[in-house]
């Protein structure tokens, strides 16, 4: 299991999700990890577009899909780089794909461990850098 060492942030995220989905909303493990990444990436869940937060199925066990309406970059607002680092920290495969003319989808897929089968593992950022051919 991945270390989610931000218990206060996780509790705030769950409270925010339940505020928009009802007090009995179920949040899967990948839902918690995706919310933590989004929260850390954008400085809190309250900075995300509420209409899109309401559309997320936080209970999904296979992936979480967030429709994002702003550009992302590696410099001068390094949210794309930050997203990559957070994905490697929490063992979440992140996919960015087109949605429509206004939004792009950010998909969060859970990974089980650092080693193992291709579809179960997620390397650390250091493991990726070691493999990178400069």
N, C-alpha and C positions, 0 to 999 in steps of 0.2 A: 504494500500500500504506500502511496506517496505521502510524504510529509507535508501537511498543510499547516504550517507553523504560524498562522495568523488567526487565532481563534476569535478575536474580537471582530476582525474584518469579516470572517465567515459568518458570524452571528448577525452582523449588520446587513450583510448581503441577503441572508435568509429572511430577515425581517422585511427588507425592501421587496424581495420577490413575493413574499406572502401579502404584503400591502397591496400589490397589484394583481395577485392570483388567488387571494383568499387565504385565510389563516391555516387551512388544512392542506395547502399546496405541498406536494411531494417534490423533493429535489434530489435527483440521483447523484451518485458520486461524481460523474462527469459534469453534472449541473453545478455542483459545488466548485469544482476545479475551474470550469469556464467562468463562473461568476467571480471567482477570486482573480483570475487573469484579467477579466474586463475591468474589475474594480481597481486593481493595481495599475492597469494600463491607462485608465482615464481619470484617475483620482477620485474614485467612488462611483457606485452604481447610479447615483443621482445625476451624473453627467452624461448618462446614456439617454437616448431618445425613448421616452416612456412608451410611445406607441409600439416600438419594436420590442421592448422588454415584455410587454403584454402578449406578444405573439409567440414567444419562445416556449417550447414544451420542456420545462426544466426537469421533468421526470424521465425523459428519454434516456435509455441506457446505452444507446449506440453513438449518438452525436448530439451536440447542441448547435443550433444555427442562429446567428445574430446578424441582422441586416444593418450594415454600417453605412452612414450617409456622408462621411468625410474622407478626404484623401489621407493617405498614410505615407510616411517617408522614412528614410534611414538617417537623415541629417536635417537640421533646422526644424525640429519637431520630430524627434526620433522614435515616434510611436511604432513604426514598423520594426525597427531593431528591438525595441523593448518587448514587442509581441513575441518575437522569435526567442529572445532570452527567457521570457516567462514560460513559453511553451516547453523549452528544454528543462527549465527548473522543475516544472510540475508534471513532466511526462505526458504532454498532450500534443497529439498531431494536429496542427492547425493548417487548414486549407482556406485560401482566399479565392473566391470565384465570382464572376459577374452575376448580378441579380436582375437589374434593369438599368435604365438611364440614370437613376438617382442613387441606387444602393448597390453595395457589393456584400456578398455573404461572407462571414467569417465562420467557418465550421470548426468545432472542437471535437476531436475523436479521442477516446481514452486509450491509453497504452498501459500494459500491466507491469512492465519491469524495464530495466536497463539493458538486459541481454535476452536472448531467446529467439523465438521465431520472428521473422520480418514484420508480420502484422501485429505482434504483441509488444515489441520493444520500442523504446525511445531513448536515444543516447543523450548523454550530457552535452552541453555546449563544448566542453573541452574535448570530448571524444570526436565531435564533428570537426573541430579545428585541427586535431591531429591528422585526420583523414584528408583534409583540404590540401590540394596541390597548388601551391603558389606559383 
